[in-house]
Amino acid sequence: MFLRLWRKIILVKNTILVVFFNRQIPLVATWVTTYLCPLKCPMCYQIRKKSEDLSTEDSKNMIWALQQAGVYFLHLTGGEPLVRKDIIEIIKYAKKDLGMHVSLNTSCTDPHNQIYDVAKELDTLIISFDGMEENHDKNRGKGSFKKNIEVIKEIRKRGLKVNVTTNMCYGDHNKDDVPKLTALAKELNVKIKIYPIYAEAGLAKEKDYLLVPKKSTITEVATFLHNQKKENKYIMMSDGVLDFFRLEKMHKRYSCEYFQLRITPAGGIKRCSLMSNDDAIYLNHKNRETFLAQIRKMPKFMCSKPMICCTEISNVLNFNFKSTFETLKKFTQK
């Protein structure tokens, strides 16, 4: 308890140093724990990539160095993180030993039957939807929509103290599901985040699917969410983020400061999910102190293709305190 409180105090201090003194301190790290996944979702960035995953020991060394560098929010994604048999050990180490706030993104494909044990150890469990049942199952297989609902209800039934949120990526093909899914989230008592698909990738790129929504669709959905926020408290999108889409600010260029890091399964560090793994910096995971020193010497990165993270970072660095508070609150509220 004291460790988590102390880490939150350090987070506040580091945020002040980033915002007011331009210090290069990463606060958020997203780790793609593996590219392995039983599914083949058309829009997945990671599909068909060979997965060379860090060992448990090297994973802990990396997480320790991230925490020492300033990271408080550790987000685990994939692929499917539940494919890793050591995922519970990794979560416990980050949360209980290091006092980090740990979230995990899953499609509820659970080959080792550990999702409820995993949820018990997390701060936040994020469950992915591709719309309502027809569209979701078209991407992820028959019965997968009902499986997601079953997991959410079972977590509530067991009384697990984990913040459950849902997310949905939309295009022109499933935009009509947005109102229905936000209503379902309210019914299930879970938060929901809804973002556009940013780029054709994976199977979509190979088969020439058109999944990225038109600009008018993005504006339409963002306007709907902005208006619905007043009635539906479960919509977990800050005003700054919605304005990013609604007012077409997404077409501007933002600089990516030393605010967050993205880690590949093999431990390569890069600034953004849209960056090629060839641009990732591979550090020494065997030696903790060396790894920490290398993180602190990483150069800044200039991004020319804005994503949702860009506006969240911009809100922090440009003193938009209302949106900054909403952004940080989404990690911590239950």
Stockholm file with secondary structure:
# STOCKHOLM 1.0

chainA/1-334         MFLRLWRKIILVKNTILVVFFNRQIPLVATWVTTYLCPLKCPMCYQIRKKSEDLSTEDSKNMIWALQQAGVYFLHLTGGEPLVRKDIIEIIKYAKKDLGMHVSLNTSCTDPHNQIYDVAKELDTLIISFDGMEENHDKNRGKGSFKKNIEVIKEIRKRGLKVNVTTNMCYGDHNKDDVPKLTALAKELNVKIKIYPIYAEAGLAKEKDYLLVPKKSTITEVATFLHNQKKENKYIMMSDGVLDFFRLEKMHKRYSCEYFQLRITPAGGIKRCSLMSNDDAIYLNHKNRETFLAQIRKMPKFMCSKPMICCTEISNVLNFNFKSTFETLKKFTQK
#=GR chainA/1-334 SS CHHHHHHHHHHHHHHHHHHHHCCCCCCEEEEECCSCCSCCCTTCSSTTCCCCCCCHHHHHHHHHHHHHHTCCEEEEESSCGGGCTTHHHHHHIIIIITCCEEEEEECSCCTTSCHHHHHHHCSEEEEEECSSHHHHHHHHCTTHHHHHHHHHHHHHHHTCCCEEEEEEEECTTTGGGHHHHHHHHHHHTCEEEEEECCSCCHHHHHTTCCCSCCHHHHHHHHHHHHHHTTTCTTBCCCHHHHHHHHTTGGGSCCEECTTEEEECTTCEEESCTTSCGGGCEECCSSCHHHHHHHHHTCCCEECSSCCHHHHHHHHHHTTCHHHHHHHHHHHHCC
#=GC SS_cons         CHHHHHHHHHHHHHHHHHHHHCCCCCCEEEEECCSCCSCCCTTCSSTTCCCCCCCHHHHHHHHHHHHHHTCCEEEEESSCGGGCTTHHHHHHIIIIITCCEEEEEECSCCTTSCHHHHHHHCSEEEEEECSSHHHHHHHHCTTHHHHHHHHHHHHHHHTCCCEEEEEEEECTTTGGGHHHHHHHHHHHTCEEEEEECCSCCHHHHHTTCCCSCCHHHHHHHHHHHHHHTTTCTTBCCCHHHHHHHHTTGGGSCCEECTTEEEECTTCEEESCTTSCGGGCEECCSSCHHHHHHHHHTCCCEECSSCCHHHHHHHHHHTTCHHHHHHHHHHHHCC
//
